[in-house]
């Protein structure tokens, strides 16, 4: 690799004497045992001191999920030193004094030369085929998860930023979009069919090389690593369900090839340097389930097969008529009656190698099919990997996949197959603070032919139904599950559940009690809560765990509720009651509602991004979504402080630290939601009355110190 020399950077770093190619990239090798890593680091420091060179940041910083008891004992004590901001309803990004938040990438920014940036003053181009061609080479819409992948081992100034693009907000993209009126929407799409291609191109993932110079981040246009993955990108289905009849279509009789990934919400990173991007609300892209049901009622010879398709769609229900997006009007693969198995090819975790842009993304079916929110990877002491994921819907479940084979830090090719073989588990929580992981394995009762399953592939395709049968615990919208790098505990944000409290709910194809319990104690649960789990023996492959509530979100000063400092009392917890890890000073805590994405800094402080309606906190003036920091241990455990406030209508998501913790990337998704192009409520970030643009921020401290210090 060439010696590092100063970079001459424009906003997109057009000139770069240090241009890397994928063959020169250095994917992480972290993930060995803690002893091996420390031994190597000590040897390296000795050598470097001898030649007068300062050692780079430790390899461990690449992978905060690599927790061991030894590391926890040696870890520095956590704490947060920033002065919290007040919640705000202003149409701007606000961070504490001493910090700066700059827009790094926005919707429509060209990633390649020869492609113009999107001009938000001339959005008519998005009604044309040319607009779709350009969008496929521009930064996508509604950014969510961010993953930073170093281009130098454990370095933080240069890397690849992988960003999910969850969905499109059509009323803020297309001039003349008619809103939610289904007939008018259908008419508009038929008049301008190219908008479907634009929407597909705006979905998926952007992978972009980014560089820090002079305390500012820039992206490198035309980097050989830059890549757009869209709703039309060819992908491979792998693992136990690949090739099954339910994944076969007329266009793909093999059942192993699929076009595109959709509704990519949160995600994760693997120790071998790949991105895991999660398909969440994919159901909104498919329509005309009613047509399939009618066919099943009328067909003779094929009736049994069609009935099975309809049954397998029950627990992940699809729209009976026109879909939310209307794509089936232009692309028949999204018409369930015409292609009843296409929807089974979505709802997976997709593994992408950011270091090799020519590789085909893989949909890993062993991790199950549901509305995945997040895929956090942890290496167990004996080498196998566990992947935690939530099913982001009220009354759904928490899952864990454990690989059959162990991670090998010296064999990346081997590691690229780890997520194809293993066991998928679902969590059952007991009211006494314990729980167990229930295997979803075909042939182990009740997952057998008597209950509608004929293979492990069908268990994975119909994961929700399998979890119902084994007795998993319905939770209040499990979201982005993350592991603390210091204490090894697992943190589960449960965003909210306004339906909690009803005696019986008909929800997603089954009847379910909505009664409160110890795990989900508030009825209704409008503000959400966070659960802290501890695997037995701190082993991610364990089959049992303990749990406690870490935070009951809300307004700690709300007169309608009680501020609790303990949850051991027998009294009923009210819908406005709050609890913040036992922290005793309500007046010092910022109101917090609807926790969504999580991240940890190197000290074990938890960072919480929110996605809720402005009025859920019952404040005199509703506030925008934001980002909050909170210690998880020590005397300040539970002291929630607001770090960032987003613009109007946005969701704050995708918090991601560089390994040195000196930069925090954050996504501002759907700014201006609730408005239209003709009646805007936001013009962030460009101002001057321009349409709002989803964007990724790079946040740094003006003195160059670590975020949160």
N, C-alpha and C positions, 0 to 999 in steps of 0.2 A: 504494500500500500504506500502511496506517495506520502512524503512528509507533509504535515499540516502547515499550510501557509495562509496568510490573511486572505479573506474572501472579499471580493468587490461585489456588494449586494445591492440590487435595486429592490423594489417591493416584491418582485417575483424571482430575484436572484438569477438574472438572465446570463451573467457571466460567472464562471466558477472554475478556477484552475484545479480544483479538487474533485472533478466529476468522477463519481463512482459508477460502476456497472454492477448488475446483479451478481456477477461472478466474484466481485470484490467485497461484497457485503459480508458482515460478520453477524450472523444470527446468534442469539445468546446461547451460552453453554452452561448457564446457571442451572442448578437443580440437583447437583451432587449432594452427598451428605454434608452436614455442616462442618464436620471435621476435615473433609477433603478440601472444601473451599478455604477454610481458615489456614490450612497448611500451605496451600498454593499461594495465598495472599501474603503470608509471612515470608515465604521464599522469595517472592517477587519483590517485596519491599526491601529485603536485604540486598538483592542484586541492584535495584534501582538506586538505593542510597550509595552504593559503591561507585556508581557512575554519575552521581549528582543529578538524578532525574526524579521529579516528584511523581509518586504513584497516582494512577487514575482512580476514580471512584470505585468502590468495591463492586464486584460482580453481583453480590447479593441484592444490590439496590434495583436490579432489573426486575426482580420477581418478588414482590412483597408477600405473595402467597406461600413462599417456602418457609414455613414456620417450624421450629423445633423447640423443645423445652430449653435446650442449651442457649439458643438464640434469645429466648424470652428473658432468661436470667441476666444476659449480658447487655440487653437493650437499654438505651438511654430512657430516662423517664419522660413521659409525654407531658404536654402542656401547650396552651395556646396563648399568644401574647398580643394579638391584634385587638384594637378597640372596636367593638361591634358597631355596625351601622344600625339605624332604625329602619323598619320596614317602610316601603315607599310605594306609591301608585304612579310615580313619574314615568314618562316614556323614555327612560334611559337606563344605562347600566351604572350602578353605584357600587364602589368597593371602599374599604377602609382607607383612611389617611395613610400615606406611605406606600400605597399600591397603585399600579397602573394596569388597566385592562384595555388591550388593543384588539381590534378585529384582525384576525389572521386570514380567514377564508370566508367568503359569503357565497350564497346561492348565485350560480351563473358565472363565477370566476373561471376563466379559461385555464385549463391545466396544460395546454399544449399550444405552441406557436401556430399561427395561421388560423386560429379560432378566436373570434372576438369575444370579449366579455359581454355578458347580457346587459343590455341597456334597459333599465326599468322604466325609462320614459317612453319606450317603444315595445310594449309587450305583445303587440299584434303578431309578432314573428312566431310566438308560441302557438298560434292557430294554424301553422303551416308545417309541412314535412321538413323544411329547412330548420325550423326551430327544434325539432326532435333530433336531427343530426348534430346540431350544435350542443344541445343539452347533454348528449352522450359523451361529450368531451369537456364539459364544464362541471364545476362543483355542484353536487346535487342539492335537493331541497330538504327541508326539515331535518337538520343534523341532530343526531342523538349521541350514541356511544362514541367515545374517542379512545384510541389505543396508540400509545407512542412506542415505536420500535427503534431502538438505537442502531445507528449504522456503524458505531464503534463500540467495542465491548464496554458496557456500563457507562458510556459517555452520555451527556445530556444536552450538548449543544447542537447535535445534528441527528436526524432520524427520519423515520417514516411515520406520518400521522394517518391512521386509518379511522375514517368517520362514517358511521351509519347514516343513511337517509331513510327515515321511517316511512313517511307518507307525504302526500302533496295536499296543499290547501288551495283548492281550485279557485275559490272566490277571491284570492289574493294573487292569482297567477294569470288567469285568462279574462281578458276584457269581454264583458257581456255574459259571464257565467251566471246562470239563472238561480243558483242557490239550491235548496233542498227539495224543490218541487220536482218530483220524479218525471212526469211527462215532459216538462220544460227541459230538464236535464237531458233526457233521451233525445229530444229534438235538437238541442245544441250539439250533442256529440255526433249525431248523424250529419249535421251541417258542417261540422269541423272535425272529421274523424282523426286528424293528425294530433289532436290533443291527447288521445290515448297513448300514442307513441311518445309524446313529450312526457306524460306522467310516468310511463315505464322507465324512460331514460333518467328521470329525476329521482327515482328510487334506487335502493341498493347501497353501495359503498363507494367512497372515494379514498384512494391511497395516494398520498402526496408527500414528496420529500420536503422537509422543513429544516431551516437552519437559523440558529441564533447568532446575531452579530451586533455589536454595539448596543447590547441590552434590548434588542428588538428581534422579534421573530419574523421571518420571511419564508415564502414558499418558493421552490425552484421549478419554474415552468420548464417543461420538456425534460425533466429528469427521467432517466430510463426506468425508474421505479413507479412513476406516476401511472395511475390506472383508474378507470371507472368500471365498476361492476354494476349492472343494471338489471331491470326486469326481463331482459332478453339475453343475458350472458349465459352461454352453455355451461352446465354444471353436471356433476356426476353424483348419483345416489350410491352410497356405499353402506356396508354393514348388513345386519341380518335381514332387513326388509327389502334390500335392493333386489330388483327383479321379480318381486312378488306380483301376482295378478292384479292386486289393487293399485299398483304403481305403474301398470302398463297402460299405454294409450295408443290410439291409432297412429300418431306421429312417432311414438317410441314403444314398439312392441317388446323391447328388451326390459323396460321398466327400470332402466339405469341411467338414462340421460334426461335432463330437464332444462328448460330455459328459464333462467332468472331466479332471483331471490327478492322477496317482498316484505314490506313492513318490518324492516330491520331495526329493532329497538335497542336494547342494551346488548352487551356482548362480553368478551373476555379475551385473555391472552394466555397462550400456553408456554410452558418452560422451554419448549423447543422453537419458540419464535414465530408462532402462527396466530392469526386472528380467528376468534370464534364469534360469528355474528348470528343473531337470533331472530328467527321469523316469528312475529307475534300475531297481530290481528289480520292474518291473511284471509280470513273469511269474507272480509268486505269487498274483495275483488271478484268474487264468484256470485253468479245470480242464476235464477230460474230453477231452484230446487223443486218448485211445484211441478215443473215439466217432467222431472225425473220421477216424482211420486206418481204422476198420472201414467207415465209409461209403465211403471211397475204394476199398476193396477190393471192395465190393459193388455200388456204383452203376455203371450202364451209361453213359447219356448224359452225365452230369456227372462221370465218373470222372477225366478229365484235369484238370479244374478243381480238384477236391478234392485230387488228388495234388499239384498245384502249391502249394496252401495248406499241405499237410503238409510239403513240401520247404522252403518259405520259413520254416516254424517251426523247422527243424532246428537252426539256429545260435543261436536264442534259444529254447531248449526250454521248453515249457509242461508242467505236471503232466499225467500221463496219466490220473489219476483225480481225486480231490477236491483242490481247490486248498488252499494254505496258509490262505487266509482263508475259504473256503467261500461266497463271495458268489454263485456260480453257482446255489446252491440256492434263492436268492430272486430274483436278477436274471439272467435268461437271457442277457443280452448278454455275460456272463462265462463262458458255456458254449461251449467252442470248437466242439463238434459242432453246436450250434444256430446259432452266429454265428462262422464260422471266420475272418472278417477283422477282427473287433473288436480283437483284440490288436495288429494292425498299426498301429492308431491311437494306440498308446502306445510310449514309448521315444524321445521327441523332446525337444528343447529348446523351452520355452514362453516367449514374450516377453510381458510384462505391463507396462502403463503405470501406475505407482503414482500419478501425478499426476492421472489422469483415471479415476475408479473406474467410469465407465459404459462404458469401452471393452472390447471382447471380446478375451480372451487369444488369442494366435496360436501355434500349434505350427509352428515353422520347419523344414520337412522338408529344406531344403538342407543342414542341419547333420548329417544322417544319423540313423539309428535304431540305437541300441544302449543299453547301460546307462550313460547319461551321468552322470558325476560331475564337476560343475563346468563352467563356460563363461566363461573369462577372456578379456576383449576388449582388444585392443591396437590402437592406431592407428599405421599405418606412416608413414614420412616422407613418402610421396607421397599419403597420405590414405586408402588402402583400409584396411579393418579385418580383423584376424585374430582367430579365436576358437579357443582351445585347450580340449580336452576329453579326459578319460580314460574308458575303458570299464572300470568297476569290477568286474572278474572276473579270477581267475587265468588267465594265458596269453592275455590280451586286449591291446588296442592303444591307441596314443596318436594322436589326430586333431587336425587343424587345418583350419579353414574360412577361406578368403580371399574377401572380397567382390569382385564385379566392379566396383562403383562406389565412389567415394570418399566419405568422410564430409564433410558440409557443416555446419560449426558454426552457420550462419545459417539452416538449413532443416531443422527437426525432422521435418516431414512426409516429406521425402526420406529422412532417416536411418531412419525407421520401416519402410522397405522394403529396407534394405541386406542383411538376412539372408535374403532370398528368392532372391538370384542370386549365384552364386559357385562356387568349386571346393572340394570336400572332399578333403583329403589324409590319408594315414596314414603313420606314421613307420617307417622301416627304420634300425636302428642297426647300425653295423659295429663289430667288435671293436677297431679302431684308433682309436676316439674320434671318428669322424665319422659322419654319417648323412645321409639324404635323405628328402624328403617325396614320396610317391608319389600321383599324382592318381587319384581314383576317378571316372573319366569313362567313360560308356557309349560303346562304339565303339572305344575304345583297348584293344587286346588286353591281357589276356585277358577284359576285361569286355564280352563280346559274346554273340551268340545261341548260338555254339558252347559257351558255358559257362553257359547258362541265363538270360541277361539279354536283355530285349527293349527296354529303355528306361532312361533315367537315373533315372526314378522307381523302377524295380526295384533299381537299384544302391543307392539311398538306403534303400529299405525293407529290403534284405538287406545292410546295410553290412558286417557281419562277414564274410560269405561273399566279398564283393568284396575286402576287405582280405586275406583268406586267399590269394586268387588272385594278387594283385599282389606278394605276398611280404613283408608287414609283419612286424615283430618282436614276438613274444609277450612280454609283460612280466608282472611279479609284482603284479597288481592296481593298475593306474594309477588314481589318485584325483584330488584337487582341484588341478589344475595352475594355478600362479600366476606372475606376472611381477614381478620385482624393480624398483621404481620408480627405483632409483639406478643399478644396473649393467645393466639391460635384459635380464638373463639369465632363463631360464625354469626353474622348479623343479617337479619331478615327484615327488610322494610315491608310493611303491610299498608298499602297506600290509603285505603278507606273501604267502607262497605255500607252504603246507606240502606241496604236491604237487611243488614243484621238486625234481628229483633222480631222479624215476622215469624209467626208460628210455623208456617210452611211456605217454602218458595218453590215455584216451578222454574228451575234455572238450568239453562244449557242442557236440556234434554233429560233432566231427572228431577224428582221431588226431593227436597232437602229441608231439614229444619233450620230455621234461622236463629235459634235460641243462642243467647250469650253463653260463653263458657270461660274457663280460666285463660285460655289462649287468646280468645277474642272477646273481651269482657264488656264492651260498650255497645249499647243499642239505642240508636244506630251509631255506627262508627264513621263519623263524617271526617275526622281529622287523621285517622290512621294511627299506627303504632309500630314499634321496632322490637323484635324479639332477639335475644342473645342466646345462642346455642353453644353447648360444649360437648364435643364428641368424647365418648368414654376413652380414657387413657390418652386423650388428645390425638387420637388416631383417626384420620379422615375415612379410613375403611371400616371403622367400627359400626356395629349394627344397633347400638344403643347410644343415647345421648341424654343430657339434662338441658333444661331451658329455663329462662326467666324473661319477663318483660323488662326491657331496658328503658324505653320511653313510651308513654302514652301521650301522643302529640296533642296540641291544642294551644289555647291561650292560658298561661298559668295564672293570669290575673283576672280571668273572666268571673264576674260575680255569679253567673249561673252554675259554676262548677266549683269543686273542691280541689285545692292544690295538695297533692299527696306526697309525702316523703317516705312512705312505706306502703307496700302492697300486701302485707301480711294480715291485715284486719279482715274480718268476716263480712263486713258491710258491702252492699252492692255498689259497684262503680257506675257512676252516672255518665251520660253522654258527653258532658262538658268537663268531667273530672280529668286532671292531668297528673302525670308523674314523670320526673326527669332523672331517672337513675338514683334517686334518693337525695339529689342536690337540694339544699334547704331554702335557698333564697329566691322566691318566686319573682321578685322585682328585678332581678339581674338576668332573667332568662328571656330571650326573644321568643315571641309566639312562633310556633312551627306547625305546619299542617301538610298532610298528604306527602309523606316521604316517598321518594321514587328511586333515583339512582344513588348509590353509595360509592365512596372511595376512602382509602386510608392513606395517611402520610406515613413516613418512616417511623414516627414516634408512636403510632397506634391511635392517633386521633381520628375520629370518624367525621367524614364530610358528607353532608346530606343535601341532595338536590330535590326540589319539590315540584310537584305537578298537581295543583289543585285549583279549585275555583277561588276567586279573590275573597269571597264572603264566608268561607268555612270557619274562619277563626273568630267570628262575631266581634270584630273590631269596629270602632266608631267610623273608621275609614278603611275600606278593604285595601289590602296590599298585594303587590305582584309576587309571583313566585321568586324563589331565591336559592342561595347556597348557604349552608350553615356548618359550623364546626363545633365539635363536642368531644371532650376527653372521655375515654372509656374506663379510666382507672384513676385512683388517687382521690384527693380531697375535692377536686373539681369534676369528678365523674358526673355526667349529666348536665353540666352547665352549657346549655346551648347558646351560641352566639351567632348572629347573622353576619356573614362575610360579604355577600353579594345580593343585590336586588336587580332583577331583570326588567326589561321594558314591558309595556302594556301587552297583555294577551299572551305572553310567552310561557313556555315551560322551560325550566333550567335543567339541563341534563348533561351526561357524559363527562363528569369531572375526572381528570387524569393528570397525575403528576409526572414530571420528568424524574429520572432516577435520583438526581441531586435535590429534588423537592424545591428547586428555585423557580420552576414554572408550573403553573396550573392551567391546563386547557379545559375550557367549559363550552358546551353548546348552548346557544340560544335558539330554541326551536319554536316554530310558529309564532313569531312576534306579530302582534296585530290580530290574533285570532279573535273572532267576534265582530270584525269589521269586514268590509269589502273594498274593492278597488275604488268604488265611487263614494263609499262612506268609511274612510279609514279611521282607526283609533290609534294607529302607530305609523310613524315614518322612520323608525329605527332600522338600520344605523345611519343611513345617508342623510336623513332630515330633508328639509325643504319640500315637504309634501310628497316625497317619493314613496312608492310602495315599500313595505317592510321586507327585509331579506333575512331568512335564517342564516346564522353565522356562527363560526367558532372563534372564541376569544383566547388570547394568550395573556395570562395574568402573571405579572412579576412584581417583586418588591423593589422600590426605588433604590434602596441601599444594597441590593444584590443578595440579601439574605434569603433564607428559606421561607416559603409560604407558611403563614401562621405564626411565625416566630415573633 
